[in-house]
Amino acid sequence: MITPKQRAELKGYANSLPAAFQIGKGGVNEQQIKQIDDYLRVHEIVKLSVLDNSLYSAREAAEEIASGINADVVQVIGSKAVLYKPNPKDPVIRLKNK
């Protein structure tokens, strides 16, 4: 669980990131969740884009993926969502205020 100050720090960091994954009309599947988990193991933070033809809202997709990989939803704005999962062995992002 991240604190509100850590969440604000992550939001600032994610602001300049491009969307690394898109959720389309196929929705969220196990293969996609595994790919996002592998991505988070290296980068720790990911921005997702939910397309208009998706049956999911950005919040629903983010919550489903986060629960599947034990990640935190940092923010959801419009069709974009940001997830964070720290790497305990080799952290890339060092959050302040722990």
Secondary structure in CASP SS format (residue, H / E / C, confidence):
PFRMAT SS
TARGET T0000
AUTHOR 0000-0000-0000
METHOD secondary structure of the structure
MODEL  1
M C 1.00
I C 1.00
T C 1.00
P H 1.00
K H 1.00
Q H 1.00
R H 1.00
A H 1.00
E H 1.00
L H 1.00
K H 1.00
G H 1.00
Y H 1.00
A H 1.00
N C 1.00
S C 1.00
L C 1.00
P C 1.00
A C 1.00
A C 1.00
F E 1.00
Q E 1.00
I E 1.00
G C 1.00
K C 1.00
G C 1.00
G C 1.00
V C 1.00
N C 1.00
E H 1.00
Q H 1.00
Q H 1.00
I H 1.00
K H 1.00
Q H 1.00
I H 1.00
D H 1.00
D H 1.00
Y H 1.00
L H 1.00
R H 1.00
V H 1.00
H H 1.00
E C 1.00
I E 1.00
V E 1.00
K E 1.00
L E 1.00
S E 1.00
V E 1.00
L C 1.00
D C 1.00
N C 1.00
S C 1.00
L C 1.00
Y C 1.00
S C 1.00
A H 1.00
R H 1.00
E H 1.00
A H 1.00
A H 1.00
E H 1.00
E H 1.00
I H 1.00
A H 1.00
S H 1.00
G H 1.00
I H 1.00
N C 1.00
A C 1.00
D E 1.00
V E 1.00
V E 1.00
Q E 1.00
V E 1.00
I E 1.00
G C 1.00
S C 1.00
K E 1.00
A E 1.00
V E 1.00
L E 1.00
Y E 1.00
K C 1.00
P C 1.00
N C 1.00
P C 1.00
K C 1.00
D C 1.00
P C 1.00
V C 1.00
I C 1.00
R C 1.00
L C 1.00
K C 1.00
N C 1.00
K C 1.00
END
